[in-house]
Amino acid sequence: MNKPDQSSVPESYRSGPDENGHFGIFGGRFVAETLMPLILEVENAYNKYKDDPEFKSELSYFSKDYVGRPSPLYLAQRLTDQLGGAKVYFKRDELNHTGAHKINNTLGQILLAKRMGKKRIIAETGAGQHGVATATVCALFNLPCVVYMGAKDIERQAPNVFRMKLLGAEIIPVISGTATLKDAMNDALRDWVTNVEDTFYIIGTAAGPHPYPEMVRDFQSIIGIEARAQILEQENRLPDTIIACIGGGSNAIGLFHPFLDDSSVNIIGVEAAGFGIESGQHAASLTGGKPGVLHGNRTFLLQDGDGQIIDAHSISAGLDYPGIGPEHSWLHDVGRVEYVSVTDDEALEGFQLCCRTEGIIPALEPAHALAHVSKIAPRMGKDQIIVMNLCGRGDKDVFTVAKALGVEI
Ligand SMILES: *Cc1c(COP(=O)(O)O)cnc(C)c1O
């Protein structure tokens, strides 16, 4: 873990970003001039509505009756017994409608888009999970939905492509660059500039230009707000450690943010180490990347020697974003959060352990967090508590896992 530079320790870790969207030297708003008025419009609307009682009450109505919140905080007793150390709790966000945390964010953003009078929604997607969560809320609120997706990803993620179509979305294949997520996001930003009047861009993780990292974090913070209240209710104290996996970092910052000023709580983010950091084929932006600018913000990125963005690799499609939200880069810099990485093989172990001990098939993304839990829990006391975000279910991943295990179905 980074040792904090004492002179840079802020009074609160929860007060960022500043008015220009900076978390320390990270974040900001690196966009073309033509995009600036749109971004400012989103920022003004978000600031206007985020504390508006009617907005909050509509968001909480759909979160409860449509998404199924609050998600339970569940004591994974058999896993705990098996690991033989700390008590492990799962925050059950895999029980949400559509099977992951992404809907917390798309619901919030579409309610904002509606209030802004927008008539058309666009989104980028990699594995298709954010595309499905966006297409879902577009069907619910009767707004046309256009999803930008890399041509390579369209080939690899056929079931999600079909799901989006069933939900009424139009998929636009992106063939520029490496025809993957980062290119899809570039094209979505381009679409937005050319359809200034009527379009709202729903970004899928806590990245992009200000105010997106802050706005997505706030919508995902429901995870940590609930978990904090639930653990206080169930254990009468705060956890010793909280932990979540990181692609762009939205489920993690959602869990972490309400705990950032609880100095007794150890916070761990788990990146995907793919075939191993040394292999160069991974998705660990903090462990194996360096600062640069992509998609409108300064943050840690996977880059080659010439500063070109390189494609990420992970067995889990949802983790292979070559960047990370700027707030995580800052939390890494100031040393408040510890960032570790877990390989494909370790994640596969975590995946199977969860299936067999708890009867829960997790998504491969949180299987990375599970793998790290299985490393640290045995070294902790039985009176200690870990809360892990189980941010997605594994139905989508069974074919990938079968292939990795050499099983034909
Ligand atoms: C998309 C996804 C992720 C990665 O996104 P974050 O913004 O880092 O949360 C992780 N888990 C699941 C289940 C996902 O669908």
The ligand as a Tripos MOL2 file, in Angstrom:
@<TRIPOS>MOLECULE
LIG
   15    15     1     0     0
SMALL
NO_CHARGES

@<TRIPOS>ATOM
      1 C1        -19.4940   -3.8840  -15.4790 C.3       1 LIG1
      2 C2        -19.2460   -4.7230  -14.3070 C.ar      1 LIG1
      3 C3        -18.1430   -4.5000  -13.4730 C.ar      1 LIG1
      4 C4        -17.0900   -3.4630  -13.7430 C.3       1 LIG1
      5 O1        -17.5440   -2.1450  -13.6620 O.3       1 LIG1
      6 P1        -17.2460   -1.1820  -12.4500 P.3       1 LIG1
      7 O2        -17.5930    0.1560  -12.9740 O.co2     1 LIG1
      8 O3        -15.8140   -1.3150  -12.0850 O.co2     1 LIG1
      9 O4        -18.1270   -1.5980  -11.3250 O.co2     1 LIG1
     10 C5        -17.9860   -5.3090  -12.3560 C.ar      1 LIG1
     11 N1        -18.8690   -6.2750  -12.0740 N.ar      1 LIG1
     12 C6        -19.9410   -6.5200  -12.8330 C.ar      1 LIG1
     13 C7        -20.8690   -7.6150  -12.4440 C.3       1 LIG1
     14 C8        -20.1700   -5.7530  -13.9800 C.ar      1 LIG1
     15 O5        -21.2400   -6.0030  -14.7420 O.3       1 LIG1
@<TRIPOS>BOND
     1     1     2 1
     2     2     3 ar
     3     2    14 ar
     4     3     4 1
     5     3    10 ar
     6     4     5 1
     7     5     6 1
     8     6     7 2
     9     6     8 1
    10     6     9 1
    11    10    11 ar
    12    11    12 ar
    13    12    13 1
    14    12    14 ar
    15    14    15 1
@<TRIPOS>SUBSTRUCTURE
     1 LIG1         1 GROUP 0 **** ****
